[in-house]
Amino acid sequence: MKRSWNRCYDVGLNRENAADDQIISTKNIKELQKENRLLLSVTKEVLEKMLPLMNVTEHIVLLVDSNGYVIYRIGNVKVATKAQAVQLQVGANWKEEHKGTNAIGIALEDQQTNIIIGKDHFFKENQFLSCTASPIYSGEGKLLGVIDISSANEHFSIHAHMLSISIATAIQNKILFEQSKEDHLLSLKELDYTFNLHNKPILSIDKERTIVRANDAARRLLGDDCIGTPFQIIRGFEVETIIDRTPKQFRSVAVFEGHHEKKKANDNYCFKNIIGSCQTIVDVKKVAQKAARYDYNVLITGESGTGKEIFAQSIHYASERKNEPFLAVNCSAIPDSLIESELFGYEAGAFTGADRSGKKGKFVAAHKGTIFLDEIGDMSLRGQAALLRVLQERVVTPVGAVEPKRINTRVIAATHRDLLKEVKKGNFREDLYYRLKEISLSLPSLRDRADISELVEHFLQTEHPSMKLTDDAWRKIKSYHWPGNIRELRSSIVQAIFLADYDVIEARHIQIRTNVQENMRELKTLKELEKEAIESALQESGGNITVTAKILGIGRNTLYRKMKEFQIQTCY
């Protein structure tokens, strides 16, 4: 929200004087609806099923296109009339540059689900509104639009926020199905595309077994670059093929559902299957195997793609908890407003729209087992405070409950961030850091390992035992630094197997990032270093601009410009 307010000031908006934007003509509205006809028709179909789940007497639901124009609205007439006074209606543009900080504008600009309540709005005339908005994506990852739920009530229902996420996901899934009509033809079972696949990874595969579309969950699992890569079965996941009700419209969609809850010990998740003979990996495995014999908290650090979750699962399945749940939670994916209800659950009637039977939180669901808190470095400070209480007291208090519930859940956390640096920046609690770090494992990057040949041979043996590499192919693999680590290496080997002829992988079959892409990566890294240098100098100078500029060897005007570019505030 703070970033949004800064953007509003940057474009010269005045909080007292909202922009008097004209509503586009009926003709232009119809043209926009025609351009977005698939998005619009799917949204109407989804809302028909899902609106009965919310209190429409207090809300309106809006569909907004990728350029910020409202193209559809449904809901309570009284709320709609109040919203009309500030042009929250079909034909209005709700991008930040027109309407200041608002849920729709932030969802478009930052492409994140968010809640904006009352005085969070930039323009004072909009402060009677409470809104939540979630972005909608195509199967190729393109932003299609935003779904918004708004009310004229300052006591905003958390259920409305959760429902906006569900609606956006259902729309995205249905659009993926509609766009996959020409793909691989298989007929299994009918799918209810609303809640059943609410958070499951979904892929569309063509006749050549190439991934052509994927929803958010699938891209998080396989990587943003999975489109256009060959589909491979993923160990530990089941594949289900789905067919639409319409006889003429067939499509193949792969659905991966992990077996993290109530899963018995599985040979795929044991230390013997962690490949690697370099001394660093051998040493880390020894520490991890010893950690499995104790119940201490474990913190696993390492770059993305180094195998943090594999180590976490191996510890669990080698421990006395192996026959109890292993539950993985992506901390970066939980909105700040949902931290308590997601992790600790809620009682029946805890808030407006809550499930009548209540909800069991992640910690209770993992009772007697292990909870894996992935990307813990991205958890909000609010979430960190709540987690610290659980680690200290070993009890959770569901939202709306009076009595706490005692839990027996082991905690393994992981992050790609340097948490000590985050502690110094004020982004991570020092007390939580040491609570989590009772046992620490640091996984090496692939470029720091001397056993890459062993990993390649393992992937070949797993995917295509008869496949061989030429000497040039081996040289290409060994000379590359693999910024995506083991995940990128495996992806490249699978792609090479797909491209190769006559069971021989040549250098040209090894798809790696080009020099241009690498230069872009380096430039991004340099900008990150530049920002860190400015923040460090500001901290050292106590926020004194003149002293900071001297430390950095640049002029004051240059420093101000850089601070604005990196959105750095002088709060040291």
Legacy VTK file of the C-alpha trace (Angstrom):
# vtk DataFile Version 3.0
C-alpha trace
ASCII
DATASET POLYDATA
POINTS 572 float
0.000 0.000 0.000
2.836 2.385 0.843
4.386 1.818 -2.594
1.027 2.596 -4.173
0.691 5.883 -2.280
4.210 6.846 -3.386
3.277 6.116 -6.996
0.207 8.340 -6.637
2.306 11.227 -5.340
4.842 10.659 -8.123
2.190 11.190 -10.816
0.941 14.339 -9.088
-2.383 13.146 -7.645
-4.031 15.292 -4.948
-5.866 13.406 -2.197
-8.488 16.128 -1.854
-9.309 16.354 -5.554
-10.096 13.042 -7.195
-9.709 12.944 -10.962
-13.045 13.601 -12.691
-12.705 10.874 -15.306
-15.471 10.414 -17.801
-17.110 7.032 -18.250
-16.362 5.647 -21.711
-19.252 5.425 -24.157
-21.645 2.487 -24.402
-20.138 1.698 -27.800
-16.620 1.531 -26.346
-17.847 -0.576 -23.432
-19.330 -3.105 -25.854
-16.071 -3.164 -27.817
-14.109 -3.928 -24.631
-16.589 -6.652 -23.689
-16.219 -8.132 -27.173
-12.409 -8.060 -26.933
-12.659 -9.866 -23.578
-15.594 -12.126 -24.474
-13.969 -15.354 -23.225
-12.950 -13.729 -19.936
-16.419 -12.210 -19.556
-18.399 -15.365 -20.375
-16.271 -17.534 -18.086
-16.559 -14.987 -15.266
-20.352 -14.958 -15.531
-20.408 -18.768 -15.485
-18.138 -18.962 -12.438
-20.027 -16.239 -10.539
-23.312 -18.029 -11.156
-21.930 -20.979 -9.180
-19.977 -19.094 -6.545
-22.054 -16.021 -5.678
-24.432 -18.082 -3.496
-21.413 -18.646 -1.240
-21.157 -14.969 -0.301
-23.452 -12.374 1.219
-24.440 -10.418 -1.898
-26.574 -8.075 0.226
-23.362 -6.370 1.314
-21.102 -6.611 -1.740
-20.676 -5.981 -5.426
-18.369 -7.996 -7.678
-16.557 -6.368 -10.593
-14.593 -7.732 -13.538
-11.835 -5.394 -14.748
-9.806 -5.821 -17.947
-5.997 -5.662 -18.071
-6.109 -1.919 -18.847
-8.153 -1.064 -15.772
-11.638 -0.706 -17.285
-14.609 -2.206 -15.427
-16.433 -4.389 -17.974
-18.911 -6.201 -15.722
-20.560 -5.636 -12.343
-23.045 -7.645 -10.295
-24.299 -7.505 -6.711
-26.360 -5.474 -4.258
-28.213 -2.493 -5.756
-27.730 -0.227 -2.712
-23.980 -0.861 -2.623
-23.822 -0.357 -6.402
-25.614 2.998 -6.062
-23.125 4.195 -3.437
-20.245 2.933 -5.591
-21.650 4.816 -8.581
-20.967 8.090 -6.754
-17.223 7.453 -7.114
-17.521 5.837 -10.555
-17.026 2.260 -9.373
-19.087 1.133 -12.350
-18.887 -0.382 -15.817
-16.916 1.874 -18.167
-14.749 3.528 -15.496
-10.977 3.095 -15.311
-9.616 2.171 -11.866
-5.887 2.157 -12.523
-3.899 3.999 -9.851
-3.180 6.964 -12.124
-6.941 7.606 -12.336
-8.315 6.483 -8.973
-5.329 6.550 -6.637
-4.569 3.680 -4.274
-7.296 1.039 -4.561
-7.470 -2.749 -4.638
-8.019 -2.950 -8.409
-5.141 -0.573 -9.151
-2.691 -2.464 -6.926
-3.742 -5.835 -8.400
-3.013 -4.433 -11.880
0.253 -2.684 -10.977
1.820 -5.217 -8.586
-0.124 -8.255 -9.879
-0.871 -9.327 -6.316
-4.006 -10.144 -4.367
-4.660 -7.361 -1.859
-7.154 -5.727 0.495
-7.717 -1.956 0.709
-10.012 -0.830 3.528
-11.334 2.672 4.250
-8.501 5.133 4.826
-6.074 2.927 2.929
-7.581 4.518 -0.217
-5.598 7.488 -1.551
-8.568 9.687 -2.470
-10.680 10.672 0.541
-13.912 10.294 -1.415
-13.183 6.558 -1.818
-12.603 5.905 1.886
-16.106 4.583 2.533
-15.175 1.539 0.429
-13.649 -1.754 1.525
-12.288 -3.777 -1.386
-10.298 -6.887 -2.223
-8.951 -7.741 -5.675
-7.152 -10.692 -7.254
-5.407 -10.871 -10.661
-6.513 -13.338 -13.358
-3.936 -14.914 -15.701
-4.045 -16.800 -18.972
-2.468 -20.224 -19.367
0.616 -18.481 -20.780
0.973 -16.327 -17.652
-0.379 -13.119 -19.234
-2.450 -10.795 -17.040
-6.035 -10.910 -18.337
-7.732 -8.775 -15.738
-8.816 -8.489 -12.112
-11.766 -9.685 -10.037
-12.802 -7.218 -7.321
-15.219 -7.595 -4.400
-16.248 -4.305 -2.783
-18.560 -3.189 -0.013
-19.562 0.085 1.620
-18.842 -1.411 5.027
-15.661 -0.660 6.981
-15.914 -4.070 8.700
-14.695 -6.042 5.703
-15.228 -9.807 5.683
-12.090 -11.934 5.400
-14.351 -14.453 3.662
-14.781 -11.979 0.784
-10.999 -11.811 0.408
-10.670 -15.588 0.327
-13.566 -15.790 -2.122
-11.953 -13.285 -4.506
-8.893 -15.545 -4.688
-11.092 -18.595 -5.308
-13.103 -16.824 -8.019
-9.961 -15.608 -9.813
-8.454 -19.108 -9.659
-11.656 -20.735 -10.924
-11.844 -18.278 -13.838
-8.212 -18.933 -14.708
-8.698 -22.712 -14.607
-11.836 -22.613 -16.747
-10.144 -20.361 -19.337
-7.224 -22.793 -19.455
-9.676 -25.614 -20.205
-11.446 -23.580 -22.895
-8.148 -22.757 -24.608
-7.027 -26.400 -24.596
-9.638 -27.851 -26.939
-7.128 -28.909 -29.593
-4.714 -30.571 -27.220
-4.087 -34.275 -26.539
-7.411 -36.155 -26.607
-8.150 -38.307 -23.559
-11.448 -39.077 -21.839
-11.459 -39.825 -18.131
-13.808 -38.000 -15.775
-15.831 -34.851 -15.523
-14.304 -31.968 -13.575
-15.907 -29.341 -11.390
-13.567 -26.465 -12.151
-14.535 -24.283 -9.172
-13.306 -25.448 -5.770
-11.981 -28.929 -6.566
-8.936 -27.529 -8.361
-8.802 -24.311 -6.376
-5.086 -24.569 -5.668
-3.938 -27.576 -7.700
-1.375 -27.349 -10.495
-3.007 -27.741 -13.915
-1.228 -28.205 -17.246
-2.400 -28.390 -20.828
-0.293 -30.656 -23.051
-0.318 -30.922 -26.846
0.070 -34.053 -28.972
3.868 -33.845 -28.745
3.629 -33.859 -24.908
4.797 -30.261 -24.781
3.370 -28.015 -22.056
1.385 -25.278 -23.803
-0.465 -23.718 -20.862
-0.260 -23.801 -17.068
-2.021 -22.160 -14.167
-0.273 -20.298 -11.316
0.147 -23.365 -9.125
1.766 -25.337 -11.967
4.156 -22.511 -12.813
5.193 -22.286 -9.159
5.875 -26.034 -9.162
7.672 -26.306 -12.514
9.029 -22.774 -12.954
7.803 -19.795 -14.969
9.687 -21.085 -18.019
7.814 -24.419 -18.160
5.698 -23.351 -21.167
7.142 -24.987 -24.279
9.076 -27.654 -22.371
8.367 -31.402 -22.596
6.045 -32.827 -19.964
7.513 -35.376 -17.559
5.906 -37.229 -14.675
7.027 -35.735 -11.370
7.932 -38.124 -8.611
5.630 -37.897 -5.631
2.716 -36.577 -7.685
-0.246 -38.268 -9.330
-1.512 -37.328 -12.772
-5.214 -37.078 -13.526
-6.609 -36.373 -16.976
-9.741 -34.260 -17.221
-12.468 -34.047 -19.868
-15.062 -31.295 -20.236
-18.803 -32.060 -20.239
-19.238 -30.930 -23.884
-18.819 -34.019 -26.165
-17.132 -32.049 -28.944
-14.673 -30.311 -26.681
-11.950 -32.596 -25.429
-8.693 -31.613 -23.874
-5.894 -33.125 -21.812
-5.067 -31.377 -18.596
-2.601 -32.849 -16.143
-3.368 -32.301 -12.481
-0.648 -32.897 -9.909
-1.746 -33.443 -6.353
0.991 -33.851 -3.785
0.743 -36.467 -1.054
2.095 -34.304 1.745
-0.672 -35.049 4.246
-0.957 -38.414 6.002
1.713 -39.886 3.724
3.560 -43.040 4.694
7.315 -43.279 4.418
8.171 -43.266 0.741
11.361 -44.494 -0.890
11.411 -41.394 -3.078
12.002 -39.260 0.011
14.975 -40.781 1.750
18.613 -39.820 2.095
19.861 -42.592 -0.187
18.071 -40.893 -3.080
19.829 -37.568 -2.549
22.425 -37.831 -5.292
25.913 -36.452 -4.782
29.382 -37.550 -3.724
31.091 -34.179 -3.285
32.279 -33.616 0.276
29.909 -30.714 0.947
26.826 -32.781 0.138
28.172 -35.773 2.075
28.694 -33.555 5.136
25.249 -31.930 4.868
23.596 -35.359 4.550
25.368 -36.535 7.710
24.067 -33.536 9.669
20.564 -34.011 8.237
20.559 -37.730 9.091
21.534 -36.884 12.649
18.834 -34.183 12.758
16.238 -36.845 11.919
16.949 -38.504 15.281
16.024 -35.362 17.214
13.035 -33.036 17.397
14.870 -29.717 17.172
13.748 -27.049 14.709
15.746 -27.094 11.461
16.585 -24.159 9.187
17.661 -25.088 5.648
19.267 -22.382 3.515
20.340 -22.430 -0.104
19.621 -20.958 -3.497
16.445 -21.863 -5.358
16.696 -25.298 -6.951
19.265 -26.760 -4.547
16.889 -29.337 -3.038
15.728 -27.800 0.246
12.352 -29.573 0.312
13.931 -32.927 -0.589
16.181 -32.607 2.475
13.193 -31.591 4.617
11.172 -34.618 3.511
14.145 -36.936 3.950
14.543 -35.740 7.546
10.837 -36.330 8.190
10.741 -39.824 6.670
13.862 -40.870 8.557
12.402 -39.678 11.874
9.970 -41.268 14.323
7.287 -39.046 12.775
7.549 -40.782 9.385
4.035 -42.260 9.532
2.472 -38.914 10.403
1.732 -35.937 8.100
4.391 -33.953 6.275
2.726 -30.660 5.367
4.481 -28.097 3.149
3.470 -24.435 3.377
4.742 -21.723 1.024
5.012 -18.726 3.363
5.422 -16.243 0.502
2.044 -17.281 -0.935
-0.027 -16.525 2.190
-1.464 -12.977 2.231
-0.678 -11.101 5.447
-4.375 -10.871 6.298
-4.748 -14.669 6.215
-1.687 -15.666 8.264
-3.530 -16.557 11.482
-6.478 -18.322 9.841
-4.230 -20.325 7.468
-1.625 -21.417 10.012
-3.777 -21.701 13.142
-7.316 -22.136 11.769
-10.512 -20.547 12.996
-13.559 -21.437 15.058
-17.101 -21.676 13.710
-18.518 -18.164 13.318
-15.136 -16.524 13.960
-15.876 -13.868 11.351
-18.467 -12.974 8.760
-18.638 -15.674 6.112
-16.537 -18.178 8.056
-17.184 -21.861 7.489
-19.908 -22.986 9.890
-17.804 -25.896 11.066
-14.623 -23.855 11.409
-11.296 -24.679 9.791
-8.312 -26.676 10.966
-5.070 -24.712 10.575
-1.845 -26.026 9.066
-0.151 -26.603 12.437
-3.046 -28.684 13.752
-3.249 -30.575 10.434
0.429 -31.493 10.859
-0.011 -32.554 14.518
2.452 -35.330 15.461
4.124 -34.842 12.083
6.232 -32.145 10.429
5.336 -28.759 9.015
7.709 -27.464 6.333
7.700 -23.662 6.183
9.173 -22.933 2.769
10.335 -19.395 1.877
10.232 -18.394 5.547
12.322 -15.335 4.662
9.342 -13.919 2.763
6.925 -14.169 5.685
5.565 -10.828 6.908
6.604 -9.448 10.304
3.055 -10.030 11.510
3.301 -13.676 10.549
6.742 -13.948 12.150
5.395 -12.670 15.480
2.572 -15.213 15.406
4.963 -18.038 14.489
7.366 -17.093 17.288
4.591 -17.491 19.869
3.845 -20.977 18.563
7.499 -22.023 18.711
7.862 -20.660 22.246
4.656 -22.043 23.735
3.901 -25.033 21.462
0.232 -24.060 21.399
-1.976 -22.442 18.758
-5.090 -20.353 19.285
-7.468 -20.516 16.310
-9.100 -17.238 15.302
-12.203 -16.775 17.464
-11.153 -19.412 20.010
-10.772 -18.803 23.741
-8.730 -21.838 24.694
-5.396 -22.581 22.974
-4.702 -26.007 21.485
-1.514 -27.814 22.378
0.344 -29.166 19.357
3.168 -31.615 18.800
4.458 -30.514 15.416
8.054 -30.434 14.288
9.105 -27.332 12.352
11.511 -27.366 9.415
11.948 -24.024 7.654
13.765 -23.087 4.454
14.773 -19.935 2.624
16.927 -18.735 -0.252
17.569 -15.456 1.570
20.439 -14.475 3.878
18.369 -14.168 7.047
21.110 -12.415 9.028
21.126 -9.637 6.424
17.328 -9.522 6.606
17.590 -9.231 10.405
19.930 -6.235 10.056
17.534 -4.616 7.571
14.641 -5.083 9.978
12.841 -7.497 7.670
13.222 -10.580 9.870
12.985 -11.034 13.636
16.258 -11.948 15.286
14.531 -13.945 18.045
12.646 -16.006 15.459
15.849 -16.566 13.476
17.558 -18.225 16.441
14.416 -20.198 17.348
14.320 -21.703 13.864
18.086 -22.245 13.668
18.423 -24.878 16.384
19.914 -27.056 13.642
21.072 -25.423 10.410
21.780 -26.921 6.999
23.380 -24.899 4.209
22.973 -26.472 0.770
25.650 -25.670 -1.825
24.842 -24.233 -5.225
25.465 -26.495 -8.205
28.374 -24.335 -9.392
30.133 -25.083 -6.076
29.767 -28.839 -6.473
32.255 -31.144 -8.137
29.798 -33.966 -8.830
27.710 -32.527 -11.667
28.581 -35.538 -13.865
27.027 -37.835 -11.284
23.812 -35.809 -11.308
23.645 -35.817 -15.104
24.136 -39.592 -15.225
21.384 -40.002 -12.634
18.906 -37.930 -14.672
19.795 -39.855 -17.837
19.353 -43.184 -16.074
15.999 -42.077 -14.673
14.576 -40.584 -17.868
16.280 -42.470 -20.734
18.926 -45.063 -19.737
20.227 -45.610 -23.285
20.928 -41.907 -23.902
24.579 -40.787 -24.103
26.283 -37.380 -24.278
29.011 -36.352 -26.706
32.240 -34.826 -25.372
31.117 -31.381 -26.567
27.848 -31.774 -24.688
29.725 -32.673 -21.511
32.002 -29.637 -21.933
29.002 -27.354 -22.396
27.371 -28.685 -19.236
30.525 -28.367 -17.139
31.382 -24.856 -18.348
27.963 -23.403 -17.481
27.356 -22.039 -13.970
23.708 -23.214 -13.608
22.071 -20.321 -11.739
18.877 -22.407 -11.424
20.917 -25.197 -9.807
19.704 -28.824 -9.836
16.220 -27.873 -11.005
17.638 -26.101 -14.072
20.093 -28.943 -14.775
17.347 -31.563 -14.708
15.113 -29.420 -16.925
17.932 -29.019 -19.457
18.680 -32.749 -19.497
14.997 -33.609 -20.027
14.815 -31.054 -22.841
17.989 -32.480 -24.400
16.554 -36.019 -24.306
13.459 -34.704 -26.064
15.514 -32.937 -28.778
18.150 -35.619 -29.311
18.248 -38.087 -32.192
19.545 -41.670 -32.144
20.063 -41.737 -28.357
22.917 -39.215 -28.564
22.794 -35.796 -26.910
24.931 -33.230 -28.701
25.998 -29.804 -27.435
23.283 -28.107 -29.505
20.643 -30.069 -27.599
21.696 -28.553 -24.262
19.435 -25.516 -23.899
21.002 -22.941 -21.569
20.619 -19.207 -21.142
22.145 -17.054 -23.868
24.825 -14.431 -23.311
22.216 -11.695 -23.663
20.101 -13.270 -20.935
23.152 -13.696 -18.747
24.085 -10.044 -19.209
20.552 -9.070 -18.199
20.892 -11.247 -15.120
24.180 -9.552 -14.230
22.658 -6.092 -14.701
19.865 -6.989 -12.350
22.388 -8.222 -9.827
24.372 -4.983 -10.100
21.223 -2.959 -9.433
20.529 -5.067 -6.384
24.075 -4.439 -5.158
23.684 -0.714 -5.836
20.510 -0.592 -3.761
22.189 -2.515 -0.929
25.164 -0.119 -1.003
22.874 2.911 -0.684
20.889 1.335 2.160
24.100 0.387 3.966
25.560 3.888 3.586
22.313 5.488 4.806
22.340 3.244 7.835
25.980 4.080 8.546
25.333 7.832 8.268
22.150 7.721 10.309
20.143 8.915 7.329
22.286 12.002 6.645
22.093 12.581 2.871
25.294 14.648 2.631
27.368 12.093 4.550
25.795 9.211 2.606
26.670 10.851 -0.722
30.296 11.274 0.417
30.518 7.631 1.515
29.275 6.520 -1.894
31.334 9.066 -3.829
28.334 10.524 -5.667
26.498 13.849 -5.669
23.439 14.592 -3.522
21.186 14.955 -6.574
22.372 11.591 -7.904
21.708 10.025 -4.509
18.183 11.471 -4.377
17.508 10.157 -7.880
18.787 6.683 -6.988
16.749 6.617 -3.762
13.628 7.479 -5.729
14.444 4.816 -8.331
14.890 2.124 -5.667
12.052 3.459 -3.455
14.403 3.882 -0.489
13.064 5.904 2.444
15.289 7.838 4.880
14.131 6.123 8.045
17.513 5.245 9.593
LINES 1 573
572 0 1 2 3 4 5 6 7 8 9 10 11 12 13 14 15 16 17 18 19 20 21 22 23 24 25 26 27 28 29 30 31 32 33 34 35 36 37 38 39 40 41 42 43 44 45 46 47 48 49 50 51 52 53 54 55 56 57 58 59 60 61 62 63 64 65 66 67 68 69 70 71 72 73 74 75 76 77 78 79 80 81 82 83 84 85 86 87 88 89 90 91 92 93 94 95 96 97 98 99 100 101 102 103 104 105 106 107 108 109 110 111 112 113 114 115 116 117 118 119 120 121 122 123 124 125 126 127 128 129 130 131 132 133 134 135 136 137 138 139 140 141 142 143 144 145 146 147 148 149 150 151 152 153 154 155 156 157 158 159 160 161 162 163 164 165 166 167 168 169 170 171 172 173 174 175 176 177 178 179 180 181 182 183 184 185 186 187 188 189 190 191 192 193 194 195 196 197 198 199 200 201 202 203 204 205 206 207 208 209 210 211 212 213 214 215 216 217 218 219 220 221 222 223 224 225 226 227 228 229 230 231 232 233 234 235 236 237 238 239 240 241 242 243 244 245 246 247 248 249 250 251 252 253 254 255 256 257 258 259 260 261 262 263 264 265 266 267 268 269 270 271 272 273 274 275 276 277 278 279 280 281 282 283 284 285 286 287 288 289 290 291 292 293 294 295 296 297 298 299 300 301 302 303 304 305 306 307 308 309 310 311 312 313 314 315 316 317 318 319 320 321 322 323 324 325 326 327 328 329 330 331 332 333 334 335 336 337 338 339 340 341 342 343 344 345 346 347 348 349 350 351 352 353 354 355 356 357 358 359 360 361 362 363 364 365 366 367 368 369 370 371 372 373 374 375 376 377 378 379 380 381 382 383 384 385 386 387 388 389 390 391 392 393 394 395 396 397 398 399 400 401 402 403 404 405 406 407 408 409 410 411 412 413 414 415 416 417 418 419 420 421 422 423 424 425 426 427 428 429 430 431 432 433 434 435 436 437 438 439 440 441 442 443 444 445 446 447 448 449 450 451 452 453 454 455 456 457 458 459 460 461 462 463 464 465 466 467 468 469 470 471 472 473 474 475 476 477 478 479 480 481 482 483 484 485 486 487 488 489 490 491 492 493 494 495 496 497 498 499 500 501 502 503 504 505 506 507 508 509 510 511 512 513 514 515 516 517 518 519 520 521 522 523 524 525 526 527 528 529 530 531 532 533 534 535 536 537 538 539 540 541 542 543 544 545 546 547 548 549 550 551 552 553 554 555 556 557 558 559 560 561 562 563 564 565 566 567 568 569 570 571
